[in-house]
Amino acid sequence: MTSTAAPHELETRWRQDLAAWAIPEDILTQAMESPWCYPARLFASRADEQLATPSGPSYERAAEALPLGGSVLDIGAGAGAASLPLADRAGQLVAVDPEQAMLDAYAERATRLGKTVRLVQGRWPDVAEQISPVDVVVCHHVLYNVAEPVPFLRAMNSAALQRVVIELTAQHPMTPLNPLWLRFHGLRRPDRPTAEQMLELIVALGWNVSIAGWSRPASGFGEFSEVVAQTCRTLCLPPDRAPEVGSALRELGVDPADPGGIGGPRRLATLWWDQAGPASPVTSRRMQ
């Protein structure tokens, strides 16, 4: 892939596409809780699943570049799903997250693995100067929260001695809820930005990035009632609308006996590039 646009142009498009996801004020004022927050238990559950059975292109691309006893930086670490599965090879783990509750969950799991981890509370790239370069930098499911990705990506690149590995959903993670926004609020939601846009931006920055499209079963919720409650929060609906939301979720294919997410498996993308070795062309498997 060859980008014909400059990084600042692609960053502007990304920022504008993210801004289009803002919730109209008349809907937002109805919210009883923040529609953007997810329970810490959800992140912990996903980390535990990945620790139990490490898998997927993101894990594989990070593991193959990590020397035995090497160092890993996890940006937006959450409970550790991206980096703790690498603990058997890593000699040093560094976790960055703005939420102390997430860092606490990370530390708890690292202790179980017998690993000491450096925890840094703050936002990337604000805290980048506090961290020495590491072998592998990983960053999962963060970039759709980043309105200015160029400094974010450049700081990641500067922090990596061997490889950078990014994971994100193929489309904005709220896209599966678009039918419900239309149903309950008459609001048409965007379908951008996408992982392909991030790929284009990274190419424009001059790095030999590769991308792999794949899927993973939606997970993290233990009970259908949790899915319903979180969907109500996200849609700015009060808890008394739960029966209607539950019916709508069933119509969209969510199985109450095995709750995961709307629309079946999550469509994901792994992007990675190396700091050393011969240059290689971009490998892109476009996501349909």
C-alpha positions as CSV (number, residue, x, y, z in Angstrom):
1,M,0.0,0.0,0.0
2,T,1.3,3.5,-0.9
3,S,-0.4,6.4,0.7
4,T,-0.8,9.5,-1.4
5,A,-1.9,11.7,1.6
6,A,0.4,13.4,4.1
7,P,0.3,12.2,7.7
8,H,-1.4,15.4,8.9
9,E,-4.2,15.0,6.4
10,L,-4.8,11.4,7.4
11,E,-4.7,12.4,11.1
12,T,-7.3,15.1,10.4
13,R,-9.6,12.6,8.8
14,W,-9.2,10.2,11.7
15,R,-9.9,13.0,14.2
16,Q,-13.0,14.1,12.3
17,D,-14.3,10.6,12.0
18,L,-13.9,10.1,15.7
19,A,-15.6,13.4,16.5
20,A,-18.6,12.2,14.5
21,W,-19.2,9.6,17.3
22,A,-20.0,12.3,19.8
23,I,-23.4,11.7,21.4
24,P,-25.9,14.5,20.8
25,E,-26.3,16.6,23.9
26,D,-30.1,16.0,24.2
27,I,-29.4,12.3,24.4
28,L,-26.4,12.6,26.6
29,T,-28.3,14.6,29.3
30,Q,-30.6,11.6,29.7
31,A,-27.7,9.3,30.7
32,M,-27.7,8.2,34.3
33,E,-24.0,7.0,34.0
34,S,-21.2,7.7,31.6
35,P,-21.9,5.8,28.3
36,W,-18.2,5.5,27.6
37,C,-17.3,3.4,30.7
38,Y,-17.0,-0.3,30.8
39,P,-16.7,-2.3,34.1
40,A,-13.1,-3.2,35.1
41,R,-14.3,-6.8,35.5
42,L,-14.8,-7.0,31.7
43,F,-11.2,-6.2,31.0
44,A,-10.1,-8.6,33.8
45,S,-12.1,-11.4,32.3
46,R,-10.6,-10.9,28.8
47,A,-7.1,-10.8,30.3
48,D,-7.7,-14.1,32.2
49,E,-9.0,-15.8,29.0
50,Q,-5.9,-14.8,27.1
51,L,-3.6,-15.8,29.9
52,A,-5.3,-19.2,30.0
53,T,-4.8,-19.8,26.3
54,P,-2.5,-17.3,24.6
55,S,-3.5,-17.1,20.9
56,G,-4.0,-14.9,17.9
57,P,-1.8,-12.9,15.5
58,S,-1.2,-10.1,17.9
59,Y,0.2,-12.5,20.5
60,E,2.2,-14.4,17.9
61,R,3.8,-11.3,16.3
62,A,4.8,-10.0,19.7
63,A,6.2,-13.3,20.9
64,E,8.3,-14.0,17.9
65,A,10.1,-10.6,18.2
66,L,10.7,-10.8,21.9
67,P,14.1,-12.2,22.9
68,L,14.2,-14.5,25.9
69,G,14.5,-12.2,28.9
70,G,13.5,-9.2,26.8
71,S,11.3,-6.2,27.7
72,V,7.7,-5.3,26.9
73,L,5.8,-2.1,27.1
74,D,2.0,-2.3,27.2
75,I,0.3,0.9,26.4
76,G,-3.3,1.2,27.6
77,A,-2.5,-2.1,29.4
78,G,-5.9,-2.7,31.2
79,A,-5.7,-5.9,33.1
80,G,-2.8,-7.3,30.9
81,A,-4.4,-9.2,28.0
82,A,-1.8,-7.9,25.5
83,S,1.4,-8.3,27.5
84,L,1.0,-10.7,30.4
85,P,0.7,-13.8,28.1
86,L,4.3,-12.9,27.1
87,A,5.5,-13.1,30.7
88,D,7.1,-16.5,30.2
89,R,9.6,-14.9,27.8
90,A,9.8,-11.4,29.2
91,G,12.4,-10.3,31.8
92,Q,10.8,-6.9,32.2
93,L,7.2,-5.7,31.9
94,V,6.1,-2.1,31.9
95,A,2.3,-1.3,32.0
96,V,0.9,2.2,31.2
97,D,-2.7,3.0,31.8
98,P,-4.6,6.1,33.0
99,E,-6.8,4.1,35.4
100,Q,-5.3,2.9,38.7
101,A,-8.0,0.2,38.9
102,M,-6.6,-1.3,35.7
103,L,-3.0,-1.1,36.9
104,D,-4.1,-2.8,40.1
105,A,-5.7,-5.6,38.1
106,Y,-2.6,-5.9,36.0
107,A,-0.3,-6.1,39.1
108,E,-2.5,-8.8,40.7
109,R,-2.1,-11.0,37.7
110,A,1.6,-10.3,37.3
111,T,2.1,-11.3,40.9
112,R,0.4,-14.6,40.3
113,L,2.8,-15.2,37.4
114,G,5.8,-14.4,39.7
115,K,6.6,-11.3,37.7
116,T,7.6,-7.9,38.9
117,V,6.1,-5.1,36.7
118,R,6.7,-1.4,36.5
119,L,3.3,0.4,36.6
120,V,3.0,3.9,35.1
121,Q,-0.3,5.7,35.6
122,G,-1.0,8.2,32.9
123,R,-1.8,8.7,29.3
124,W,0.4,7.9,26.3
125,P,2.4,9.8,25.0
126,D,2.3,12.2,28.0
127,V,4.3,9.6,30.1
128,A,6.6,8.5,27.3
129,E,9.6,10.3,28.6
130,Q,9.4,8.3,31.9
131,I,10.0,5.0,30.1
132,S,13.3,3.7,28.6
133,P,13.1,1.9,25.2
134,V,12.0,-1.8,25.3
135,D,12.2,-4.6,22.9
136,V,8.5,-4.9,22.0
137,V,5.7,-2.3,22.4
138,V,2.2,-3.6,22.4
139,C,-1.0,-1.6,22.3
140,H,-4.4,-3.3,22.1
141,H,-7.8,-1.5,21.6
142,V,-6.6,2.0,22.4
143,L,-6.3,3.9,19.2
144,Y,-10.0,4.5,18.7
145,N,-9.7,6.7,21.8
146,V,-6.8,8.7,20.3
147,A,-7.8,11.8,18.4
148,E,-4.2,12.7,17.6
149,P,-2.6,9.5,16.6
150,V,0.6,10.8,14.9
151,P,2.4,11.8,18.2
152,F,1.0,8.7,19.8
153,L,2.4,6.5,17.1
154,R,5.8,8.3,16.9
155,A,6.3,7.9,20.6
156,M,5.5,4.2,20.3
157,N,8.0,3.8,17.5
158,S,10.7,5.6,19.5
159,A,10.1,3.3,22.5
160,A,10.5,0.1,20.5
161,L,13.9,-1.5,19.9
162,Q,12.6,-4.5,17.9
163,R,8.9,-4.3,17.1
164,V,5.6,-2.5,17.6
165,V,2.3,-4.5,17.6
166,I,-1.1,-2.9,17.6
167,E,-4.5,-4.6,17.8
168,L,-7.8,-2.9,17.1
169,T,-11.2,-3.8,15.8
170,A,-11.7,-3.6,12.0
171,Q,-14.2,-0.9,12.5
172,H,-14.9,1.4,15.5
173,P,-15.9,-0.9,18.3
174,M,-19.3,0.8,18.8
175,T,-20.3,0.1,15.2
176,P,-22.3,-3.1,16.1
177,L,-24.6,-0.9,18.2
178,N,-25.6,1.3,15.3
179,P,-28.9,-0.5,14.7
180,L,-29.9,0.1,18.3
181,W,-29.1,3.8,18.2
182,L,-31.4,4.0,15.2
183,R,-34.1,1.9,16.9
184,F,-34.1,3.7,20.3
185,H,-33.1,7.3,19.3
186,G,-33.7,7.6,15.6
187,L,-30.0,8.4,15.3
188,R,-27.8,7.2,12.4
189,R,-24.2,6.6,13.6
190,P,-20.9,6.6,11.6
191,D,-19.0,3.6,10.3
192,R,-15.6,5.2,10.4
193,P,-12.7,5.3,11.3
194,T,-11.4,1.9,10.5
195,A,-8.3,-0.2,10.9
196,E,-7.6,0.3,7.2
197,Q,-7.3,4.1,7.9
198,M,-4.8,3.5,10.6
199,L,-2.8,1.3,8.2
200,E,-2.8,4.1,5.7
201,L,-1.6,6.6,8.3
202,I,1.2,4.3,9.5
203,V,2.4,3.8,5.9
204,A,2.4,7.6,5.4
205,L,4.7,7.9,8.4
206,G,7.2,5.8,6.5
207,W,7.2,2.5,8.4
208,N,7.1,-1.0,6.8
209,V,3.9,-2.0,8.4
210,S,2.0,-5.3,7.9
211,I,-1.6,-6.0,8.7
212,A,-3.5,-9.2,9.3
213,G,-7.3,-9.4,9.5
214,W,-8.8,-12.1,11.8
215,S,-11.6,-12.7,14.2
216,R,-12.1,-13.8,17.8
217,P,-15.3,-14.8,19.6
218,A,-16.8,-12.0,21.6
219,S,-16.3,-12.5,25.3
220,G,-16.0,-11.0,28.7
221,F,-19.6,-10.9,29.8
222,G,-20.7,-13.7,32.1
223,E,-24.4,-13.1,32.0
224,F,-26.9,-11.8,29.5
225,S,-28.1,-9.3,32.1
226,E,-24.6,-7.8,32.1
227,V,-24.8,-7.3,28.3
228,V,-28.2,-5.7,28.6
229,A,-27.1,-3.4,31.4
230,Q,-24.0,-2.3,29.6
231,T,-26.0,-1.7,26.4
232,C,-28.4,0.5,28.3
233,R,-25.6,2.6,29.6
234,T,-24.0,2.9,26.2
235,L,-27.3,4.0,24.7
236,C,-28.0,6.5,27.5
237,L,-31.1,4.6,28.4
238,P,-32.4,4.1,32.0
239,P,-32.4,0.6,33.6
240,D,-36.2,0.4,33.2
241,R,-35.7,0.1,29.5
242,A,-33.7,-3.2,30.0
243,P,-36.6,-5.5,28.8
244,E,-36.8,-3.6,25.5
245,V,-33.0,-3.6,25.1
246,G,-32.9,-7.3,25.8
247,S,-35.4,-8.0,23.1
248,A,-33.5,-5.9,20.6
249,L,-30.3,-7.7,21.4
250,R,-31.9,-11.1,20.9
251,E,-33.2,-9.9,17.5
252,L,-29.6,-8.9,16.6
253,G,-28.4,-12.4,17.3
254,V,-27.1,-12.2,20.9
255,D,-27.7,-15.6,22.6
256,P,-28.8,-15.2,26.2
257,A,-27.3,-18.6,27.0
258,D,-23.9,-17.7,25.7
259,P,-23.7,-13.9,25.7
260,G,-20.8,-12.3,23.8
261,G,-21.4,-9.4,21.6
262,I,-23.7,-8.2,18.8
263,G,-23.0,-9.6,15.4
264,G,-21.0,-12.7,16.4
265,P,-17.2,-12.8,16.5
266,R,-15.2,-9.6,16.8
267,R,-13.5,-8.7,13.5
268,L,-10.0,-7.6,14.4
269,A,-6.8,-6.3,12.8
270,T,-3.2,-6.7,13.9
271,L,-0.7,-4.2,12.6
272,W,3.0,-4.5,13.2
273,W,6.4,-3.2,12.1
274,D,10.0,-3.8,12.9
275,Q,12.8,-1.4,13.8
276,A,15.7,-3.7,12.5
277,G,16.3,-6.0,9.6
278,P,15.6,-5.7,5.9
279,A,12.6,-3.6,4.8
280,S,9.6,-5.6,3.6
281,P,6.6,-4.5,1.7
282,V,3.3,-3.9,3.4
283,T,1.3,-7.1,3.7
284,S,-2.4,-6.1,3.7
285,R,-5.4,-8.5,3.9
286,R,-8.3,-6.2,3.5
287,M,-11.2,-6.8,5.8
288,Q,-14.5,-7.3,4.0
